[in-house]
Amino acid sequence: DKRYLNDEHFKNPNLNRAFVKTEADKAILKDKDPSYRVLTLNNPFNDTNVSYYHKSIGGYNAAKLRRYQELIEMRITPEMQQIGAALSNAKTYSDLDNIFVNTPVLNMLNMRYLIYNEKAEPIRNQNALGNAWFVKEVKWVKDADMEMATLASIDPKQTALVDVRFKDMAYSAPLAVDSTATVELLSYKPDELKYVTKSSENAVLLFSEVYYQPGWQAYMDGKEVPHFRANWILRGMNVPAGEHEIRFVFYPNTMSYGPSTNFTTPALFGGYEYTPVAMDSRDNESLQDKQNEALSVLPVLFSNNSFDVTVCDPPYAGDYSVV
């Protein structure tokens, strides 16, 4: 009860002692950019310390995305092994810079800092590609095996690998790149990211964020737009010439209905007019149409009152997914 206790009483006194800032942490925290990532060479995928203070390439979670786990095993781990071998032979700062020339996946994941010794200053990766960037070409891949294999041989700063299933979402013609084009991350929250872009040419923009669907919705200048998966794990988007604000939002005002929804769900969401008896009396309509109509009653009410509403996986409804 806040009448007798204040915020200090709700803090765990042991938490700060468990995650003491290292010298490497202190150095990295001086960087006030809204988003970049950090990698430790000390067992990064079973580590929680780095994630406490930074956005981490690693971190522990027993339920990793399968696609990210495959990236760890087939691309990130070999690149880390390369880094470890190069560090043992490095003699100058130039040698350190050259380490990251051959780590394209870590670069596209925006790994700006490498912790190799928590008592020492981290190594800054000058080859990190940032939060988002325009590419010069799109290469189509026919399946996952081809995409993973090709990922090792491209420069992700220049090229976007895109599965053919997304062919209707990405520009396929040769891209005329505006050398002065810019993209800036304005704000970063766990469920919302905002960018501003400027380009004199139609372009393909890659974002150093994990592609995850269904989940993230993309908006350009306030209107919902499609985005696609690129380079195995990242997000890509067509961006027309001009200045634009781009926003990614995770599940805004979403109602989700799974395939196990029971027989009484239409009445639950639609009211008396959608009880089994009432729906049976409308024998000139299909059960699927009546089911969809019932499930959309509440979303439509919200939509009519200026909410953005997405309905996911309604039972019996096929591809009917957005109201």
C-alpha positions in Angstrom: 0.0 0.0 0.0 1.6 3.3 -1.1 0.2 5.0 1.9 2.8 3.2 4.0 5.4 2.1 1.5 7.3 4.0 -1.2 9.2 2.9 -4.3 12.3 2.2 -2.3 10.6 -0.6 -0.5 9.9 -2.4 -3.7 13.4 -2.6 -5.0 15.4 -5.8 -4.8 18.6 -4.8 -3.0 20.4 -7.8 -4.3 19.8 -7.1 -8.0 22.4 -4.4 -8.4 24.9 -6.4 -6.6 24.3 -9.3 -9.0 25.0 -7.2 -12.0 27.9 -5.0 -11.1 29.1 -2.8 -14.0 32.4 -3.9 -15.4 35.0 -1.5 -16.9 33.8 -2.6 -20.3 30.1 -1.8 -19.4 31.1 1.7 -18.1 32.9 2.5 -21.4 30.0 1.3 -23.6 27.4 3.2 -21.6 29.0 6.4 -22.5 27.6 5.9 -26.0 24.1 7.5 -25.9 22.9 6.4 -29.4 19.4 4.9 -29.0 20.3 1.5 -30.4 23.4 -0.6 -31.1 24.4 -4.1 -30.0 27.1 -5.7 -27.9 28.8 -9.1 -28.1 30.9 -10.7 -25.4 33.2 -13.6 -26.4 32.6 -15.2 -23.0 29.9 -17.7 -23.7 27.5 -15.1 -25.1 24.4 -17.3 -25.6 24.3 -18.4 -21.9 25.1 -15.0 -20.5 22.7 -12.5 -18.8 25.1 -9.9 -17.6 25.6 -8.1 -20.9 21.8 -8.0 -21.5 21.3 -6.3 -18.2 23.0 -3.1 -19.4 23.0 -3.4 -23.2 21.2 -4.6 -26.3 23.0 -7.9 -26.8 23.7 -10.1 -29.7 23.6 -13.0 -27.3 21.7 -13.5 -24.0 20.1 -16.6 -22.6 16.6 -17.8 -23.4 15.5 -21.4 -23.5 13.0 -20.5 -26.3 15.1 -18.9 -29.0 13.6 -18.4 -32.4 14.6 -21.4 -34.5 15.7 -19.1 -37.3 18.0 -17.1 -35.0 19.4 -20.3 -33.4 20.3 -21.5 -36.9 22.0 -18.2 -37.6 24.0 -18.6 -34.3 25.1 -22.1 -35.2 25.9 -21.6 -38.9 27.2 -18.0 -39.1 27.6 -16.1 -35.8 29.7 -18.9 -34.1 32.1 -19.2 -37.0 32.6 -15.5 -37.1 33.3 -15.4 -33.3 35.9 -18.1 -33.8 37.5 -16.0 -36.5 37.6 -13.0 -34.2 39.1 -15.1 -31.4 41.9 -16.3 -33.7 42.5 -12.8 -35.1 42.7 -11.3 -31.6 45.5 -13.6 -30.6 47.6 -12.3 -33.6 46.7 -8.6 -33.5 49.5 -6.3 -32.8 48.1 -2.8 -33.8 44.8 -0.9 -33.7 44.7 -1.4 -37.5 44.8 -5.1 -37.0 41.8 -4.8 -34.7 39.9 -2.8 -37.3 40.6 -5.5 -39.9 39.1 -8.2 -37.7 35.6 -7.1 -38.5 36.0 -6.8 -42.3 35.2 -10.6 -42.5 32.3 -10.6 -40.1 29.3 -9.6 -42.3 26.6 -11.2 -40.1 27.8 -9.5 -36.9 28.1 -6.3 -38.9 24.5 -6.4 -40.2 23.3 -7.2 -36.6 24.8 -3.8 -35.7 27.4 -5.2 -33.3 29.2 -2.0 -32.4 31.1 -3.2 -29.3 33.0 -6.4 -28.6 33.8 -7.4 -25.0 36.8 -9.6 -25.0 37.9 -8.8 -21.4 35.4 -7.3 -18.9 38.2 -5.5 -17.2 39.4 -3.7 -20.4 37.9 -1.2 -22.8 35.7 -2.9 -25.4 36.8 -3.0 -29.1 34.6 -0.8 -31.3 33.6 -2.3 -34.6 33.8 0.4 -37.3 32.2 -1.9 -39.8 28.8 -2.2 -37.9 26.1 -1.2 -40.4 23.9 0.7 -38.0 20.2 0.5 -37.4 19.1 0.7 -41.1 20.7 1.2 -44.5 19.8 1.4 -48.2 21.1 -1.5 -50.4 22.2 -1.4 -54.0 20.7 -4.7 -55.1 18.2 -7.4 -54.3 19.2 -11.1 -55.0 16.5 -13.7 -55.0 17.0 -17.1 -53.3 14.7 -20.1 -53.9 14.8 -21.6 -50.4 16.4 -21.5 -46.9 19.4 -23.6 -47.8 20.4 -21.3 -50.6 19.8 -18.2 -48.5 22.0 -19.4 -45.7 24.8 -20.5 -48.0 24.7 -17.3 -50.0 24.8 -15.2 -46.8 28.4 -16.1 -46.3 29.5 -14.6 -49.7 27.6 -11.2 -49.9 28.3 -7.8 -48.6 25.1 -7.0 -46.6 25.8 -3.3 -46.8 25.2 -3.6 -50.6 23.0 -6.6 -51.1 19.7 -7.9 -49.7 19.0 -11.6 -50.1 15.2 -12.1 -50.4 13.3 -15.4 -50.6 11.2 -15.6 -53.8 8.1 -16.0 -51.7 8.4 -12.2 -51.0 8.9 -11.3 -54.6 5.8 -9.2 -54.8 7.0 -7.1 -51.8 10.5 -6.0 -52.9 11.7 -4.0 -55.9 13.2 -6.4 -58.3 14.5 -3.9 -60.9 18.1 -2.6 -60.6 18.2 0.0 -57.9 19.4 3.5 -58.6 20.9 4.4 -55.3 21.0 8.0 -54.0 24.5 8.4 -52.5 23.1 11.2 -50.2 20.1 9.1 -49.0 19.7 9.1 -45.2 17.9 7.1 -42.6 17.7 7.9 -38.9 16.3 6.0 -35.9 14.2 8.5 -33.9 13.1 6.4 -31.0 13.5 2.8 -29.8 11.0 1.0 -27.6 10.5 -2.8 -27.2 7.2 -2.6 -29.1 7.7 0.5 -31.3 10.5 1.9 -33.5 10.4 5.1 -35.5 12.6 6.2 -38.4 12.8 9.0 -40.8 14.2 8.5 -44.3 15.2 10.7 -47.2 16.1 9.6 -50.7 15.7 10.9 -54.2 15.2 7.4 -55.6 12.9 4.5 -55.0 14.9 2.2 -52.7 15.1 -0.9 -50.6 15.8 -0.3 -47.0 17.1 -3.0 -44.6 16.5 -2.7 -40.8 18.8 -4.4 -38.3 15.8 -5.9 -36.5 14.5 -9.5 -36.4 11.7 -10.2 -38.9 8.9 -11.8 -36.9 5.4 -12.5 -38.3 2.7 -12.4 -37.3 3.6 -9.7 -34.9 5.2 -6.5 -36.3 3.1 -4.1 -38.4 4.9 -1.5 -40.5 3.5 2.0 -41.2 4.8 4.6 -43.6 3.5 8.2 -43.1 0.7 6.7 -41.0 -0.4 4.1 -43.6 0.1 0.3 -43.1 2.7 -1.0 -45.6 4.1 -4.5 -46.2 7.6 -5.5 -45.2 9.6 -8.7 -45.9 12.4 -10.8 -44.6 15.9 -10.2 -45.9 19.4 -11.7 -45.2 17.8 -14.6 -43.4 16.8 -12.7 -40.3 16.4 -8.9 -41.0 13.5 -6.8 -42.1 13.3 -5.2 -45.5 11.0 -2.6 -47.0 10.4 -0.8 -50.3 10.7 3.0 -49.7 9.5 5.4 -52.4 11.6 8.5 -53.3 11.0 11.4 -50.9 11.0 12.0 -47.2 9.1 9.5 -45.0 8.4 8.5 -41.4 8.5 4.7 -40.9 7.1 3.1 -37.8 7.1 -0.5 -36.6 4.6 -1.5 -34.0 4.2 -4.8 -32.3 0.5 -6.0 -32.3 -1.4 -2.8 -31.8 -4.9 -3.4 -30.5 -4.9 -7.1 -31.5 -7.6 -9.7 -31.0 -6.4 -13.2 -31.6 -8.6 -16.3 -32.1 -7.0 -19.7 -32.4 -8.3 -22.7 -34.3 -9.4 -24.4 -31.1 -12.1 -21.8 -30.5 -15.2 -23.6 -29.3 -18.7 -23.7 -30.7 -20.0 -20.9 -28.4 -17.4 -18.3 -29.4 -19.7 -16.6 -32.0 -22.2 -15.8 -29.3 -19.5 -14.8 -26.8 -18.1 -12.2 -29.2 -21.2 -11.3 -31.3 -24.0 -11.5 -28.8 -27.5 -13.1 -29.0 -27.8 -12.8 -32.8 -24.9 -15.3 -33.1 -26.1 -18.1 -30.8 -26.4 -21.5 -32.7 -30.2 -21.2 -32.9 -30.1 -17.6 -34.3 -27.4 -18.5 -36.8 -29.3 -21.6 -37.9 -32.2 -19.4 -38.8 -30.0 -17.6 -41.4 -29.8 -20.7 -43.6 -29.1 -18.7 -46.8 -25.5 -17.8 -45.5 -22.5 -20.1 -45.0 -21.4 -21.0 -41.5 -18.0 -19.5 -42.3 -19.5 -16.1 -43.2 -21.6 -16.1 -40.0 -18.6 -17.1 -37.9 -16.4 -14.4 -39.4 -19.2 -11.8 -38.9 -19.6 -12.8 -35.3 -15.8 -12.6 -34.6 -15.6 -9.2 -36.2 -18.3 -7.5 -34.1 -16.0 -6.3 -31.3 -13.1 -5.4 -33.7 -15.5 -3.4 -35.9 -16.8 -1.5 -32.8 -13.2 -0.7 -31.8 -12.3 0.3 -35.4 -15.3 2.6 -35.7 -14.0 4.4 -32.6 -10.6 5.2 -34.1 -8.7 2.1 -32.9 -6.3 0.2 -35.2 -7.5 -3.4 -35.1 -6.0 -6.6 -36.4 -7.8 -10.0 -36.2 -5.5 -13.0 -36.4 -6.4 -16.6 -37.3 -10.2 -16.6 -36.9 -11.4 -20.2 -37.1 -13.0 -21.5 -40.3 -12.0 -18.2 -42.0 -9.2 -19.1 -44.4 -7.3 -16.0 -45.3 -9.8 -13.6 -43.6 -7.4 -11.8 -41.2 -7.9 -8.1 -41.2 -11.0 -6.0 -40.4 
